[in-house]
Amino acid sequence: MKNIPFDLPFPHYIPREIQLRRLRQIIRQELSPRQRQAVEAYYFENKTMDQIAREQGVNRSTVSRTLRRGMNNLQRFLQY
């Protein structure tokens, strides 16, 4: 990753594009394939849990648990 210059308007400002790129990188590296599929479908493709469940051939509750576990994993890497 490139260093962010210190002359930006806010001391901790990171452009949205860089934030999204870093988030997608963390999702690819730190989540299981099933968690990654569920998180990307739910948050980036705006699919419902029911749609994801049908696509993956699982119950809605399984999708809910998978999303929760994936978000818990992401939370560890997004804290600073």
mmCIF file of the N, C-alpha and C atoms, coordinates in Angstrom:
data_MODEL
# 
_entry.id   MODEL 
# 
loop_
_atom_site.group_PDB 
_atom_site.id 
_atom_site.type_symbol 
_atom_site.label_atom_id 
_atom_site.label_alt_id 
_atom_site.label_comp_id 
_atom_site.label_asym_id 
_atom_site.label_entity_id 
_atom_site.label_seq_id 
_atom_site.pdbx_PDB_ins_code 
_atom_site.Cartn_x 
_atom_site.Cartn_y 
_atom_site.Cartn_z 
_atom_site.occupancy 
_atom_site.B_iso_or_equiv 
_atom_site.pdbx_formal_charge 
_atom_site.auth_seq_id 
_atom_site.auth_comp_id 
_atom_site.auth_asym_id 
_atom_site.auth_atom_id 
_atom_site.pdbx_PDB_model_num 
ATOM 1   N N  . MET A 1 1  ? 0.835   -1.185  0.000  1.00 0.00 ? 1  MET A N  1 
ATOM 2   C CA . MET A 1 1  ? 0.000   0.000   0.000  1.00 0.00 ? 1  MET A CA 1 
ATOM 3   C C  . MET A 1 1  ? 0.878   1.246   0.000  1.00 0.00 ? 1  MET A C  1 
ATOM 4   N N  . LYS A 1 2  ? 0.436   2.222   -0.738 1.00 0.00 ? 2  LYS A N  1 
ATOM 5   C CA . LYS A 1 2  ? 1.153   3.482   -0.771 1.00 0.00 ? 2  LYS A CA 1 
ATOM 6   C C  . LYS A 1 2  ? 0.903   4.249   0.516  1.00 0.00 ? 2  LYS A C  1 
ATOM 7   N N  . ASN A 1 3  ? 1.875   5.019   0.927  1.00 0.00 ? 3  ASN A N  1 
ATOM 8   C CA . ASN A 1 3  ? 1.703   5.858   2.103  1.00 0.00 ? 3  ASN A CA 1 
ATOM 9   C C  . ASN A 1 3  ? 0.794   7.038   1.771  1.00 0.00 ? 3  ASN A C  1 
ATOM 10  N N  . ILE A 1 4  ? -0.016  7.423   2.729  1.00 0.00 ? 4  ILE A N  1 
ATOM 11  C CA . ILE A 1 4  ? -0.900  8.569   2.571  1.00 0.00 ? 4  ILE A CA 1 
ATOM 12  C C  . ILE A 1 4  ? -0.121  9.818   2.975  1.00 0.00 ? 4  ILE A C  1 
ATOM 13  N N  . PRO A 1 5  ? -0.115  10.851  2.128  1.00 0.00 ? 5  PRO A N  1 
ATOM 14  C CA . PRO A 1 5  ? 0.612   12.065  2.515  1.00 0.00 ? 5  PRO A CA 1 
ATOM 15  C C  . PRO A 1 5  ? -0.014  12.737  3.731  1.00 0.00 ? 5  PRO A C  1 
ATOM 16  N N  . PHE A 1 6  ? 0.820   13.412  4.498  1.00 0.00 ? 6  PHE A N  1 
ATOM 17  C CA . PHE A 1 6  ? 0.356   14.057  5.723  1.00 0.00 ? 6  PHE A CA 1 
ATOM 18  C C  . PHE A 1 6  ? -0.278  15.421  5.492  1.00 0.00 ? 6  PHE A C  1 
ATOM 19  N N  . ASP A 1 7  ? -0.302  15.907  4.273  1.00 0.00 ? 7  ASP A N  1 
ATOM 20  C CA . ASP A 1 7  ? -0.878  17.220  4.012  1.00 0.00 ? 7  ASP A CA 1 
ATOM 21  C C  . ASP A 1 7  ? -2.348  17.152  3.598  1.00 0.00 ? 7  ASP A C  1 
ATOM 22  N N  . LEU A 1 8  ? -3.008  16.052  3.902  1.00 0.00 ? 8  LEU A N  1 
ATOM 23  C CA . LEU A 1 8  ? -4.433  15.933  3.594  1.00 0.00 ? 8  LEU A CA 1 
ATOM 24  C C  . LEU A 1 8  ? -5.238  16.816  4.548  1.00 0.00 ? 8  LEU A C  1 
ATOM 25  N N  . PRO A 1 9  ? -6.498  17.156  4.175  1.00 0.00 ? 9  PRO A N  1 
ATOM 26  C CA . PRO A 1 9  ? -7.295  18.070  4.988  1.00 0.00 ? 9  PRO A CA 1 
ATOM 27  C C  . PRO A 1 9  ? -7.483  17.642  6.441  1.00 0.00 ? 9  PRO A C  1 
ATOM 28  N N  . PHE A 1 10 ? -7.625  16.358  6.681  1.00 0.00 ? 10 PHE A N  1 
ATOM 29  C CA . PHE A 1 10 ? -7.820  15.853  8.033  1.00 0.00 ? 10 PHE A CA 1 
ATOM 30  C C  . PHE A 1 10 ? -6.677  14.896  8.347  1.00 0.00 ? 10 PHE A C  1 
ATOM 31  N N  . PRO A 1 11 ? -6.194  14.904  9.569  1.00 0.00 ? 11 PRO A N  1 
ATOM 32  C CA . PRO A 1 11 ? -5.040  14.050  9.890  1.00 0.00 ? 11 PRO A CA 1 
ATOM 33  C C  . PRO A 1 11 ? -5.278  12.566  9.639  1.00 0.00 ? 11 PRO A C  1 
ATOM 34  N N  . HIS A 1 12 ? -6.500  12.084  9.804  1.00 0.00 ? 12 HIS A N  1 
ATOM 35  C CA . HIS A 1 12 ? -6.776  10.656  9.652  1.00 0.00 ? 12 HIS A CA 1 
ATOM 36  C C  . HIS A 1 12 ? -7.668  10.380  8.453  1.00 0.00 ? 12 HIS A C  1 
ATOM 37  N N  . TYR A 1 13 ? -7.703  11.293  7.507  1.00 0.00 ? 13 TYR A N  1 
ATOM 38  C CA . TYR A 1 13 ? -8.552  11.131  6.331  1.00 0.00 ? 13 TYR A CA 1 
ATOM 39  C C  . TYR A 1 13 ? -7.919  10.154  5.357  1.00 0.00 ? 13 TYR A C  1 
ATOM 40  N N  . ILE A 1 14 ? -8.685  9.144   4.961  1.00 0.00 ? 14 ILE A N  1 
ATOM 41  C CA . ILE A 1 14 ? -8.257  8.202   3.930  1.00 0.00 ? 14 ILE A CA 1 
ATOM 42  C C  . ILE A 1 14 ? -9.362  8.189   2.880  1.00 0.00 ? 14 ILE A C  1 
ATOM 43  N N  . PRO A 1 15 ? -9.026  8.421   1.625  1.00 0.00 ? 15 PRO A N  1 
ATOM 44  C CA . PRO A 1 15 ? -10.052 8.448   0.573  1.00 0.00 ? 15 PRO A CA 1 
ATOM 45  C C  . PRO A 1 15 ? -10.883 7.171   0.539  1.00 0.00 ? 15 PRO A C  1 
ATOM 46  N N  . ARG A 1 16 ? -12.132 7.322   0.203  1.00 0.00 ? 16 ARG A N  1 
ATOM 47  C CA . ARG A 1 16 ? -13.089 6.211   0.184  1.00 0.00 ? 16 ARG A CA 1 
ATOM 48  C C  . ARG A 1 16 ? -12.600 5.057   -0.690 1.00 0.00 ? 16 ARG A C  1 
ATOM 49  N N  . GLU A 1 17 ? -12.026 5.372   -1.845 1.00 0.00 ? 17 GLU A N  1 
ATOM 50  C CA . GLU A 1 17 ? -11.562 4.318   -2.751 1.00 0.00 ? 17 GLU A CA 1 
ATOM 51  C C  . GLU A 1 17 ? -10.498 3.453   -2.087 1.00 0.00 ? 17 GLU A C  1 
ATOM 52  N N  . ILE A 1 18 ? -9.615  4.087   -1.338 1.00 0.00 ? 18 ILE A N  1 
ATOM 53  C CA . ILE A 1 18 ? -8.565  3.343   -0.642 1.00 0.00 ? 18 ILE A CA 1 
ATOM 54  C C  . ILE A 1 18 ? -9.167  2.515   0.487  1.00 0.00 ? 18 ILE A C  1 
ATOM 55  N N  . GLN A 1 19 ? -10.136 3.082   1.198  1.00 0.00 ? 19 GLN A N  1 
ATOM 56  C CA . GLN A 1 19 ? -10.802 2.335   2.268  1.00 0.00 ? 19 GLN A CA 1 
ATOM 57  C C  . GLN A 1 19 ? -11.471 1.086   1.711  1.00 0.00 ? 19 GLN A C  1 
ATOM 58  N N  . LEU A 1 20 ? -12.198 1.227   0.585  1.00 0.00 ? 20 LEU A N  1 
ATOM 59  C CA . LEU A 1 20 ? -12.890 0.077   -0.010 1.00 0.00 ? 20 LEU A CA 1 
ATOM 60  C C  . LEU A 1 20 ? -11.898 -0.963  -0.526 1.00 0.00 ? 20 LEU A C  1 
ATOM 61  N N  . ARG A 1 21 ? -10.798 -0.514  -1.107 1.00 0.00 ? 21 ARG A N  1 
ATOM 62  C CA . ARG A 1 21 ? -9.776  -1.436  -1.600 1.00 0.00 ? 21 ARG A CA 1 
ATOM 63  C C  . ARG A 1 21 ? -9.193  -2.241  -0.435 1.00 0.00 ? 21 ARG A C  1 
ATOM 64  N N  . ARG A 1 22 ? -8.886  -1.561  0.664  1.00 0.00 ? 22 ARG A N  1 
ATOM 65  C CA . ARG A 1 22 ? -8.334  -2.248  1.838  1.00 0.00 ? 22 ARG A CA 1 
ATOM 66  C C  . ARG A 1 22 ? -9.348  -3.210  2.443  1.00 0.00 ? 22 ARG A C  1 
ATOM 67  N N  . LEU A 1 23 ? -10.619 -2.789  2.503  1.00 0.00 ? 23 LEU A N  1 
ATOM 68  C CA . LEU A 1 23 ? -11.666 -3.657  3.040  1.00 0.00 ? 23 LEU A CA 1 
ATOM 69  C C  . LEU A 1 23 ? -11.797 -4.919  2.199  1.00 0.00 ? 23 LEU A C  1 
ATOM 70  N N  . ARG A 1 24 ? -11.828 -4.777  0.887  1.00 0.00 ? 24 ARG A N  1 
ATOM 71  C CA . ARG A 1 24 ? -11.931 -5.956  0.018  1.00 0.00 ? 24 ARG A CA 1 
ATOM 72  C C  . ARG A 1 24 ? -10.714 -6.871  0.169  1.00 0.00 ? 24 ARG A C  1 
ATOM 73  N N  . GLN A 1 25 ? -9.542  -6.289  0.368  1.00 0.00 ? 25 GLN A N  1 
ATOM 74  C CA . GLN A 1 25 ? -8.338  -7.087  0.576  1.00 0.00 ? 25 GLN A CA 1 
ATOM 75  C C  . GLN A 1 25 ? -8.450  -7.890  1.878  1.00 0.00 ? 25 GLN A C  1 
ATOM 76  N N  . ILE A 1 26 ? -8.922  -7.262  2.939  1.00 0.00 ? 26 ILE A N  1 
ATOM 77  C CA . ILE A 1 26 ? -9.103  -7.964  4.212  1.00 0.00 ? 26 ILE A CA 1 
ATOM 78  C C  . ILE A 1 26 ? -10.142 -9.068  4.059  1.00 0.00 ? 26 ILE A C  1 
ATOM 79  N N  . ILE A 1 27 ? -11.229 -8.782  3.352  1.00 0.00 ? 27 ILE A N  1 
ATOM 80  C CA . ILE A 1 27 ? -12.270 -9.790  3.131  1.00 0.00 ? 27 ILE A CA 1 
ATOM 81  C C  . ILE A 1 27 ? -11.682 -10.997 2.405  1.00 0.00 ? 27 ILE A C  1 
ATOM 82  N N  . ARG A 1 28 ? -10.890 -10.761 1.361  1.00 0.00 ? 28 ARG A N  1 
ATOM 83  C CA . ARG A 1 28 ? -10.281 -11.869 0.598  1.00 0.00 ? 28 ARG A CA 1 
ATOM 84  C C  . ARG A 1 28 ? -9.315  -12.682 1.444  1.00 0.00 ? 28 ARG A C  1 
ATOM 85  N N  . GLN A 1 29 ? -8.543  -12.013 2.292  1.00 0.00 ? 29 GLN A N  1 
ATOM 86  C CA . GLN A 1 29 ? -7.474  -12.695 3.016  1.00 0.00 ? 29 GLN A CA 1 
ATOM 87  C C  . GLN A 1 29 ? -7.902  -13.333 4.330  1.00 0.00 ? 29 GLN A C  1 
ATOM 88  N N  . GLU A 1 30 ? -8.894  -12.765 4.991  1.00 0.00 ? 30 GLU A N  1 
ATOM 89  C CA . GLU A 1 30 ? -9.175  -13.176 6.365  1.00 0.00 ? 30 GLU A CA 1 
ATOM 90  C C  . GLU A 1 30 ? -10.461 -13.971 6.555  1.00 0.00 ? 30 GLU A C  1 
ATOM 91  N N  . LEU A 1 31 ? -11.330 -14.023 5.573  1.00 0.00 ? 31 LEU A N  1 
ATOM 92  C CA . LEU A 1 31 ? -12.588 -14.747 5.732  1.00 0.00 ? 31 LEU A CA 1 
ATOM 93  C C  . LEU A 1 31 ? -12.528 -16.085 5.008  1.00 0.00 ? 31 LEU A C  1 
ATOM 94  N N  . SER A 1 32 ? -13.309 -17.025 5.505  1.00 0.00 ? 32 SER A N  1 
ATOM 95  C CA . SER A 1 32 ? -13.430 -18.306 4.814  1.00 0.00 ? 32 SER A CA 1 
ATOM 96  C C  . SER A 1 32 ? -14.165 -18.063 3.491  1.00 0.00 ? 32 SER A C  1 
ATOM 97  N N  . PRO A 1 33 ? -14.062 -18.988 2.548  1.00 0.00 ? 33 PRO A N  1 
ATOM 98  C CA . PRO A 1 33 ? -14.767 -18.792 1.273  1.00 0.00 ? 33 PRO A CA 1 
ATOM 99  C C  . PRO A 1 33 ? -16.273 -18.572 1.455  1.00 0.00 ? 33 PRO A C  1 
ATOM 100 N N  . ARG A 1 34 ? -16.894 -19.314 2.345  1.00 0.00 ? 34 ARG A N  1 
ATOM 101 C CA . ARG A 1 34 ? -18.338 -19.155 2.568  1.00 0.00 ? 34 ARG A CA 1 
ATOM 102 C C  . ARG A 1 34 ? -18.650 -17.795 3.188  1.00 0.00 ? 34 ARG A C  1 
ATOM 103 N N  . GLN A 1 35 ? -17.853 -17.378 4.162  1.00 0.00 ? 35 GLN A N  1 
ATOM 104 C CA . GLN A 1 35 ? -18.051 -16.067 4.775  1.00 0.00 ? 35 GLN A CA 1 
ATOM 105 C C  . GLN A 1 35 ? -17.853 -14.963 3.737  1.00 0.00 ? 35 GLN A C  1 
ATOM 106 N N  . ARG A 1 36 ? -16.825 -15.107 2.919  1.00 0.00 ? 36 ARG A N  1 
ATOM 107 C CA . ARG A 1 36 ? -16.546 -14.112 1.890  1.00 0.00 ? 36 ARG A CA 1 
ATOM 108 C C  . ARG A 1 36 ? -17.715 -13.993 0.915  1.00 0.00 ? 36 ARG A C  1 
ATOM 109 N N  . GLN A 1 37 ? -18.239 -15.128 0.462  1.00 0.00 ? 37 GLN A N  1 
ATOM 110 C CA . GLN A 1 37 ? -19.385 -15.119 -0.455 1.00 0.00 ? 37 GLN A CA 1 
ATOM 111 C C  . GLN A 1 37 ? -20.575 -14.412 0.175  1.00 0.00 ? 37 GLN A C  1 
ATOM 112 N N  . ALA A 1 38 ? -20.872 -14.746 1.408  1.00 0.00 ? 38 ALA A N  1 
ATOM 113 C CA . ALA A 1 38 ? -22.034 -14.169 2.080  1.00 0.00 ? 38 ALA A CA 1 
ATOM 114 C C  . ALA A 1 38 ? -21.868 -12.665 2.298  1.00 0.00 ? 38 ALA A C  1 
ATOM 115 N N  . VAL A 1 39 ? -20.702 -12.238 2.767  1.00 0.00 ? 39 VAL A N  1 
ATOM 116 C CA . VAL A 1 39 ? -20.456 -10.815 3.038  1.00 0.00 ? 39 VAL A CA 1 
ATOM 117 C C  . VAL A 1 39 ? -20.517 -10.011 1.743  1.00 0.00 ? 39 VAL A C  1 
ATOM 118 N N  . GLU A 1 40 ? -19.872 -10.497 0.694  1.00 0.00 ? 40 GLU A N  1 
ATOM 119 C CA . GLU A 1 40 ? -19.885 -9.770  -0.573 1.00 0.00 ? 40 GLU A CA 1 
ATOM 120 C C  . GLU A 1 40 ? -21.282 -9.688  -1.162 1.00 0.00 ? 40 GLU A C  1 
ATOM 121 N N  . ALA A 1 41 ? -22.024 -10.798 -1.106 1.00 0.00 ? 41 ALA A N  1 
ATOM 122 C CA . ALA A 1 41 ? -23.385 -10.790 -1.652 1.00 0.00 ? 41 ALA A CA 1 
ATOM 123 C C  . ALA A 1 41 ? -24.294 -9.855  -0.862 1.00 0.00 ? 41 ALA A C  1 
ATOM 124 N N  . TYR A 1 42 ? -24.188 -9.892  0.449  1.00 0.00 ? 42 TYR A N  1 
ATOM 125 C CA . TYR A 1 42 ? -25.082 -9.108  1.300  1.00 0.00 ? 42 TYR A CA 1 
ATOM 126 C C  . TYR A 1 42 ? -24.747 -7.624  1.273  1.00 0.00 ? 42 TYR A C  1 
ATOM 127 N N  . TYR A 1 43 ? -23.474 -7.287  1.426  1.00 0.00 ? 43 TYR A N  1 
ATOM 128 C CA . TYR A 1 43 ? -23.094 -5.880  1.571  1.00 0.00 ? 43 TYR A CA 1 
ATOM 129 C C  . TYR A 1 43 ? -22.732 -5.189  0.263  1.00 0.00 ? 43 TYR A C  1 
ATOM 130 N N  . PHE A 1 44 ? -22.192 -5.919  -0.709 1.00 0.00 ? 44 PHE A N  1 
ATOM 131 C CA . PHE A 1 44 ? -21.769 -5.278  -1.951 1.00 0.00 ? 44 PHE A CA 1 
ATOM 132 C C  . PHE A 1 44 ? -22.755 -5.490  -3.094 1.00 0.00 ? 44 PHE A C  1 
ATOM 133 N N  . GLU A 1 45 ? -23.480 -6.613  -3.064 1.00 0.00 ? 45 GLU A N  1 
ATOM 134 C CA . GLU A 1 45 ? -24.447 -6.896  -4.130 1.00 0.00 ? 45 GLU A CA 1 
ATOM 135 C C  . GLU A 1 45 ? -25.880 -6.648  -3.674 1.00 0.00 ? 45 GLU A C  1 
ATOM 136 N N  . ASN A 1 46 ? -26.056 -6.247  -2.422 1.00 0.00 ? 46 ASN A N  1 
ATOM 137 C CA . ASN A 1 46 ? -27.374 -5.915  -1.846 1.00 0.00 ? 46 ASN A CA 1 
ATOM 138 C C  . ASN A 1 46 ? -28.388 -7.047  -1.968 1.00 0.00 ? 46 ASN A C  1 
ATOM 139 N N  . LYS A 1 47 ? -27.926 -8.262  -1.796 1.00 0.00 ? 47 LYS A N  1 
ATOM 140 C CA . LYS A 1 47 ? -28.841 -9.409  -1.808 1.00 0.00 ? 47 LYS A CA 1 
ATOM 141 C C  . LYS A 1 47 ? -29.377 -9.639  -0.406 1.00 0.00 ? 47 LYS A C  1 
ATOM 142 N N  . THR A 1 48 ? -30.577 -10.198 -0.333 1.00 0.00 ? 48 THR A N  1 
ATOM 143 C CA . THR A 1 48 ? -31.169 -10.511 0.967  1.00 0.00 ? 48 THR A CA 1 
ATOM 144 C C  . THR A 1 48 ? -30.613 -11.843 1.466  1.00 0.00 ? 48 THR A C  1 
ATOM 145 N N  . MET A 1 49 ? -30.792 -12.094 2.739  1.00 0.00 ? 49 MET A N  1 
ATOM 146 C CA . MET A 1 49 ? -30.354 -13.371 3.305  1.00 0.00 ? 49 MET A CA 1 
ATOM 147 C C  . MET A 1 49 ? -31.086 -14.531 2.644  1.00 0.00 ? 49 MET A C  1 
ATOM 148 N N  . ASP A 1 50 ? -32.367 -14.333 2.325  1.00 0.00 ? 50 ASP A N  1 
ATOM 149 C CA . ASP A 1 50 ? -33.128 -15.381 1.649  1.00 0.00 ? 50 ASP A CA 1 
ATOM 150 C C  . ASP A 1 50 ? -32.549 -15.694 0.267  1.00 0.00 ? 50 ASP A C  1 
ATOM 151 N N  . GLN A 1 51 ? -32.171 -14.658 -0.470 1.00 0.00 ? 51 GLN A N  1 
ATOM 152 C CA . GLN A 1 51 ? -31.573 -14.874 -1.792 1.00 0.00 ? 51 GLN A CA 1 
ATOM 153 C C  . GLN A 1 51 ? -30.252 -15.626 -1.673 1.00 0.00 ? 51 GLN A C  1 
ATOM 154 N N  . ILE A 1 52 ? -29.434 -15.219 -0.733 1.00 0.00 ? 52 ILE A N  1 
ATOM 155 C CA . ILE A 1 52 ? -28.140 -15.880 -0.530 1.00 0.00 ? 52 ILE A CA 1 
ATOM 156 C C  . ILE A 1 52 ? -28.353 -17.333 -0.129 1.00 0.00 ? 52 ILE A C  1 
ATOM 157 N N  . ALA A 1 53 ? -29.311 -17.566 0.756  1.00 0.00 ? 53 ALA A N  1 
ATOM 158 C CA . ALA A 1 53 ? -29.594 -18.934 1.210  1.00 0.00 ? 53 ALA A CA 1 
ATOM 159 C C  . ALA A 1 53 ? -30.012 -19.817 0.032  1.00 0.00 ? 53 ALA A C  1 
ATOM 160 N N  . ARG A 1 54 ? -30.869 -19.297 -0.826 1.00 0.00 ? 54 ARG A N  1 
ATOM 161 C CA . ARG A 1 54 ? -31.299 -20.082 -2.001 1.00 0.00 ? 54 ARG A CA 1 
ATOM 162 C C  . ARG A 1 54 ? -30.114 -20.381 -2.914 1.00 0.00 ? 54 ARG A C  1 
ATOM 163 N N  . GLU A 1 55 ? -29.271 -19.379 -3.162 1.00 0.00 ? 55 GLU A N  1 
ATOM 164 C CA . GLU A 1 55 ? -28.117 -19.569 -4.041 1.00 0.00 ? 55 GLU A CA 1 
ATOM 165 C C  . GLU A 1 55 ? -27.128 -20.587 -3.483 1.00 0.00 ? 55 GLU A C  1 
ATOM 166 N N  . GLN A 1 56 ? -26.930 -20.562 -2.167 1.00 0.00 ? 56 GLN A N  1 
ATOM 167 C CA . GLN A 1 56 ? -25.964 -21.474 -1.542 1.00 0.00 ? 56 GLN A CA 1 
ATOM 168 C C  . GLN A 1 56 ? -26.574 -22.808 -1.139 1.00 0.00 ? 56 GLN A C  1 
ATOM 169 N N  . GLY A 1 57 ? -27.899 -22.921 -1.222 1.00 0.00 ? 57 GLY A N  1 
ATOM 170 C CA . GLY A 1 57 ? -28.555 -24.173 -0.864 1.00 0.00 ? 57 GLY A CA 1 
ATOM 171 C C  . GLY A 1 57 ? -28.528 -24.457 0.624  1.00 0.00 ? 57 GLY A C  1 
ATOM 172 N N  . VAL A 1 58 ? -28.652 -23.392 1.439  1.00 0.00 ? 58 VAL A N  1 
ATOM 173 C CA . VAL A 1 58 ? -28.651 -23.533 2.893  1.00 0.00 ? 58 VAL A CA 1 
ATOM 174 C C  . VAL A 1 58 ? -29.843 -22.787 3.478  1.00 0.00 ? 58 VAL A C  1 
ATOM 175 N N  . ASN A 1 59 ? -30.043 -22.939 4.779  1.00 0.00 ? 59 ASN A N  1 
ATOM 176 C CA . ASN A 1 59 ? -31.119 -22.209 5.459  1.00 0.00 ? 59 ASN A CA 1 
ATOM 177 C C  . ASN A 1 59 ? -30.735 -20.752 5.650  1.00 0.00 ? 59 ASN A C  1 
ATOM 178 N N  . ARG A 1 60 ? -31.748 -19.913 5.817  1.00 0.00 ? 60 ARG A N  1 
ATOM 179 C CA . ARG A 1 60 ? -31.522 -18.485 6.087  1.00 0.00 ? 60 ARG A CA 1 
ATOM 180 C C  . ARG A 1 60 ? -30.731 -18.307 7.384  1.00 0.00 ? 60 ARG A C  1 
ATOM 181 N N  . SER A 1 61 ? -31.018 -19.136 8.384  1.00 0.00 ? 61 SER A N  1 
ATOM 182 C CA . SER A 1 61 ? -30.312 -19.022 9.658  1.00 0.00 ? 61 SER A CA 1 
ATOM 183 C C  . SER A 1 61 ? -28.816 -19.317 9.501  1.00 0.00 ? 61 SER A C  1 
ATOM 184 N N  . THR A 1 62 ? -28.469 -20.217 8.576  1.00 0.00 ? 62 THR A N  1 
ATOM 185 C CA . THR A 1 62 ? -27.064 -20.508 8.304  1.00 0.00 ? 62 THR A CA 1 
ATOM 186 C C  . THR A 1 62 ? -26.378 -19.283 7.712  1.00 0.00 ? 62 THR A C  1 
ATOM 187 N N  . VAL A 1 63 ? -27.064 -18.595 6.801  1.00 0.00 ? 63 VAL A N  1 
ATOM 188 C CA . VAL A 1 63 ? -26.518 -17.372 6.210  1.00 0.00 ? 63 VAL A CA 1 
ATOM 189 C C  . VAL A 1 63 ? -26.338 -16.320 7.294  1.00 0.00 ? 63 VAL A C  1 
ATOM 190 N N  . SER A 1 64 ? -27.311 -16.190 8.178  1.00 0.00 ? 64 SER A N  1 
ATOM 191 C CA . SER A 1 64 ? -27.236 -15.208 9.258  1.00 0.00 ? 64 SER A CA 1 
ATOM 192 C C  . SER A 1 64 ? -26.023 -15.472 10.145 1.00 0.00 ? 64 SER A C  1 
ATOM 193 N N  . ARG A 1 65 ? -25.821 -16.723 10.534 1.00 0.00 ? 65 ARG A N  1 
ATOM 194 C CA . ARG A 1 65 ? -24.678 -17.079 11.372 1.00 0.00 ? 65 ARG A CA 1 
ATOM 195 C C  . ARG A 1 65 ? -23.355 -16.857 10.633 1.00 0.00 ? 65 ARG A C  1 
ATOM 196 N N  . THR A 1 66 ? -23.332 -17.197 9.356  1.00 0.00 ? 66 THR A N  1 
ATOM 197 C CA . THR A 1 66 ? -22.123 -17.012 8.553  1.00 0.00 ? 66 THR A CA 1 
ATOM 198 C C  . THR A 1 66 ? -21.764 -15.537 8.444  1.00 0.00 ? 66 THR A C  1 
ATOM 199 N N  . LEU A 1 67 ? -22.772 -14.685 8.215  1.00 0.00 ? 67 LEU A N  1 
ATOM 200 C CA . LEU A 1 67 ? -22.537 -13.242 8.145  1.00 0.00 ? 67 LEU A CA 1 
ATOM 201 C C  . LEU A 1 67 ? -22.025 -12.711 9.485  1.00 0.00 ? 67 LEU A C  1 
ATOM 202 N N  . ARG A 1 68 ? -22.641 -13.144 10.559 1.00 0.00 ? 68 ARG A N  1 
ATOM 203 C CA . ARG A 1 68 ? -22.228 -12.676 11.889 1.00 0.00 ? 68 ARG A CA 1 
ATOM 204 C C  . ARG A 1 68 ? -20.783 -13.073 12.177 1.00 0.00 ? 68 ARG A C  1 
ATOM 205 N N  . ARG A 1 69 ? -20.423 -14.305 11.882 1.00 0.00 ? 69 ARG A N  1 
ATOM 206 C CA . ARG A 1 69 ? -19.046 -14.762 12.116 1.00 0.00 ? 69 ARG A CA 1 
ATOM 207 C C  . ARG A 1 69 ? -18.062 -13.998 11.226 1.00 0.00 ? 69 ARG A C  1 
ATOM 208 N N  . GLY A 1 70 ? -18.454 -13.785 9.980  1.00 0.00 ? 70 GLY A N  1 
ATOM 209 C CA . GLY A 1 70 ? -17.591 -13.033 9.076  1.00 0.00 ? 70 GLY A CA 1 
ATOM 210 C C  . GLY A 1 70 ? -17.394 -11.609 9.545  1.00 0.00 ? 70 GLY A C  1 
ATOM 211 N N  . MET A 1 71 ? -18.458 -10.962 9.993  1.00 0.00 ? 71 MET A N  1 
ATOM 212 C CA . MET A 1 71 ? -18.357 -9.583  10.467 1.00 0.00 ? 71 MET A CA 1 
ATOM 213 C C  . MET A 1 71 ? -17.539 -9.516  11.755 1.00 0.00 ? 71 MET A C  1 
ATOM 214 N N  . ASN A 1 72 ? -17.664 -10.516 12.618 1.00 0.00 ? 72 ASN A N  1 
ATOM 215 C CA . ASN A 1 72 ? -16.842 -10.555 13.837 1.00 0.00 ? 72 ASN A CA 1 
ATOM 216 C C  . ASN A 1 72 ? -15.359 -10.667 13.474 1.00 0.00 ? 72 ASN A C  1 
ATOM 217 N N  . ASN A 1 73 ? -15.043 -11.490 12.472 1.00 0.00 ? 73 ASN A N  1 
ATOM 218 C CA . ASN A 1 73 ? -13.653 -11.613 12.021 1.00 0.00 ? 73 ASN A CA 1 
ATOM 219 C C  . ASN A 1 73 ? -13.154 -10.287 11.449 1.00 0.00 ? 73 ASN A C  1 
ATOM 220 N N  . LEU A 1 74 ? -13.985 -9.628  10.649 1.00 0.00 ? 74 LEU A N  1 
ATOM 221 C CA . LEU A 1 74 ? -13.593 -8.354  10.050 1.00 0.00 ? 74 LEU A CA 1 
ATOM 222 C C  . LEU A 1 74 ? -13.383 -7.281  11.105 1.00 0.00 ? 74 LEU A C  1 
ATOM 223 N N  . GLN A 1 75 ? -14.211 -7.298  12.121 1.00 0.00 ? 75 GLN A N  1 
ATOM 224 C CA . GLN A 1 75 ? -14.132 -6.275  13.166 1.00 0.00 ? 75 GLN A CA 1 
ATOM 225 C C  . GLN A 1 75 ? -12.754 -6.254  13.821 1.00 0.00 ? 75 GLN A C  1 
ATOM 226 N N  . ARG A 1 76 ? -12.157 -7.423  14.008 1.00 0.00 ? 76 ARG A N  1 
ATOM 227 C CA . ARG A 1 76 ? -10.820 -7.496  14.612 1.00 0.00 ? 76 ARG A CA 1 
ATOM 228 C C  . ARG A 1 76 ? -9.800  -6.731  13.770 1.00 0.00 ? 76 ARG A C  1 
ATOM 229 N N  . PHE A 1 77 ? -9.940  -6.775  12.451 1.00 0.00 ? 77 PHE A N  1 
ATOM 230 C CA . PHE A 1 77 ? -8.954  -6.149  11.571 1.00 0.00 ? 77 PHE A CA 1 
ATOM 231 C C  . PHE A 1 77 ? -9.274  -4.687  11.289 1.00 0.00 ? 77 PHE A C  1 
ATOM 232 N N  . LEU A 1 78 ? -10.496 -4.268  11.575 1.00 0.00 ? 78 LEU A N  1 
ATOM 233 C CA . LEU A 1 78 ? -10.884 -2.890  11.279 1.00 0.00 ? 78 LEU A CA 1 
ATOM 234 C C  . LEU A 1 78 ? -10.724 -1.971  12.489 1.00 0.00 ? 78 LEU A C  1 
ATOM 235 N N  . GLN A 1 79 ? -10.437 -2.536  13.646 1.00 0.00 ? 79 GLN A N  1 
ATOM 236 C CA . GLN A 1 79 ? -10.212 -1.704  14.819 1.00 0.00 ? 79 GLN A CA 1 
ATOM 237 C C  . GLN A 1 79 ? -8.809  -1.139  14.778 1.00 0.00 ? 79 GLN A C  1 
ATOM 238 N N  . TYR A 1 80 ? -8.682  0.064   15.255 1.00 0.00 ? 80 TYR A N  1 
ATOM 239 C CA . TYR A 1 80 ? -7.339  0.665   15.309 1.00 0.00 ? 80 TYR A CA 1 
ATOM 240 C C  . TYR A 1 80 ? -7.195  1.606   16.442 1.00 0.00 ? 80 TYR A C  1 
# 
